[in-house]
């Protein structure tokens, strides 16, 4: 995509080469929340892979499970408030209390945190553990469908 001057439009305001660069960039008030959420994720999903995607940390086992997106990292002209903890398959999580925000999205749901005191670690643990179960179940289903395809081709 190009802007009116013909230059390539940047979708983001940053481009990090490492998680360390990401953490160094984040303002202190956001960083406290990011670090608390990260600690909780790594505690609940100790075997996850943490990597930068769209210049924010995503956490994955079989597939992406969740991410942390601080407001200082933009996406195109879109900006948001609060540090988002997003669930890639939020639509598959039990959320009777409507804890997660949906916006106009059909799959990815999130919770925005404006202060570290808002983080309910026990409630987030429940959501994170369920997100891991969804990830495992989707991986099993994918594996079963691959086996069926192989059998039908044989």
C-alpha positions in Angstrom: 0.0 0.0 0.0 1.3 3.5 -0.8 0.4 6.9 0.5 -0.4 10.0 -1.6 3.3 10.8 -2.1 3.9 7.3 -3.5 5.9 6.1 -0.5 5.1 2.7 0.9 2.7 3.0 3.9 4.0 1.6 7.2 1.4 -0.4 9.1 3.3 0.0 12.3 5.3 2.7 14.1 8.1 0.3 15.0 10.1 -2.7 13.8 11.7 -4.8 16.5 14.4 -7.4 15.9 14.0 -9.0 19.4 11.9 -9.2 22.4 14.5 -7.2 24.3 14.0 -4.3 21.9 10.3 -4.5 22.4 10.6 -4.3 26.2 13.1 -1.4 26.0 10.6 0.6 23.8 7.5 0.2 26.0 6.8 3.1 28.3 7.2 2.3 32.1 3.4 2.5 32.9 2.6 0.0 30.1 5.7 -2.1 30.9 4.5 -2.9 34.4 1.3 -4.3 33.0 3.0 -6.1 30.1 5.5 -7.8 32.5 2.7 -8.9 34.9 0.7 -10.4 32.0 3.8 -12.0 30.6 4.7 -13.6 33.9 1.2 -15.0 34.2 1.2 -16.4 30.7 4.6 -18.1 31.2 3.4 -19.5 34.5 0.2 -20.9 32.9 1.8 -22.1 29.7 5.4 -22.9 30.6 6.0 -24.9 27.4 4.9 -22.1 25.1 7.0 -20.3 22.5 7.2 -16.6 22.9 7.9 -14.7 19.7 7.3 -11.3 18.1 4.5 -11.2 15.6 3.3 -7.8 14.4 6.0 -6.4 16.7 4.2 -7.7 19.9 4.7 -10.9 21.9 2.6 -13.8 20.8 2.5 -17.1 22.8 2.1 -20.4 21.0 2.1 -24.1 21.5 0.5 -25.9 18.5 -0.7 -22.5 17.2 -1.0 -19.0 18.5 -2.9 -18.9 21.8 -2.6 -15.3 23.0 -0.7 -12.0 22.7 0.1 -8.9 24.6 -0.4 -5.6 22.7 0.4 -2.4 24.4 -1.1 0.9 23.0 2.3 2.3 22.2 2.5 -0.2 19.4 0.1 0.9 16.6 -1.5 -0.9 13.8 -2.0 1.4 10.8 -4.3 4.3 11.6 -5.9 2.2 14.4 -4.9 2.9 18.0 -6.3 1.5 21.2 -6.2 2.3 24.9 -4.9 -0.1 27.6 -2.6 -3.0 27.3 -4.5 -5.8 25.5 -4.3 -9.4 26.4 -5.8 -11.1 23.3 -7.0 -14.6 22.9 -6.6 -15.9 19.3 -9.6 -18.3 19.7 -11.5 -16.2 22.1 -14.7 -17.1 20.4 -14.2 -20.7 21.6 -13.7 -19.8 25.2 -16.4 -20.0 27.9 -17.1 -16.4 28.7 -20.5 -16.2 30.3 -19.4 -13.2 32.4 -18.4 -11.3 29.2 -15.0 -10.6 30.6 -13.4 -10.4 27.1 -14.2 -7.6 24.7 -15.2 -8.5 21.2 -15.6 -5.3 19.3 -16.7 -6.3 15.7 -14.4 -9.3 15.7 -15.6 -12.8 15.3 -12.7 -14.8 16.6 -10.1 -12.8 18.5 -11.3 -11.4 21.8 -9.3 -9.4 24.3 -9.2 -7.7 27.7 -7.8 -4.2 28.1 -5.8 -3.3 31.2 -5.2 0.3 32.2 -3.5 -0.3 35.5 -1.7 -3.3 37.0 -4.2 -3.4 39.9 -7.0 -4.4 37.3 -5.3 -7.8 36.7 -7.2 -10.6 38.3 -4.6 -13.3 38.2 -6.9 -16.1 39.2 -9.5 -15.2 36.6 -6.9 -14.9 33.9 -5.4 -18.3 34.8 -8.8 -19.8 34.1 -8.9 -18.2 30.7 -5.3 -19.1 29.9 -5.8 -22.7 30.9 -8.9 -23.0 28.8 -7.1 -21.4 25.8 -4.5 -24.1 26.1 -7.2 -26.8 26.1 -8.7 -25.2 22.9 -5.2 -25.2 21.3 -4.8 -28.9 22.2 -8.2 -29.8 20.9 -7.7 -27.9 17.6 -4.3 -29.7 17.2 -5.9 -33.1 17.7 -8.7 -32.3 15.2 -6.2 -31.1 12.7 -4.1 -34.3 13.2 -7.2 -36.5 12.8 -8.3 -34.8 9.6 -4.7 -35.2 8.1 -4.9 -39.0 8.9 -8.3 -39.2 7.2 -7.0 -37.5 4.1 -4.0 -39.8 4.0 -6.2 -42.9 4.3 -8.5 -41.7 1.6 -5.6 -41.0 -0.8 -4.2 -44.5 -0.2 
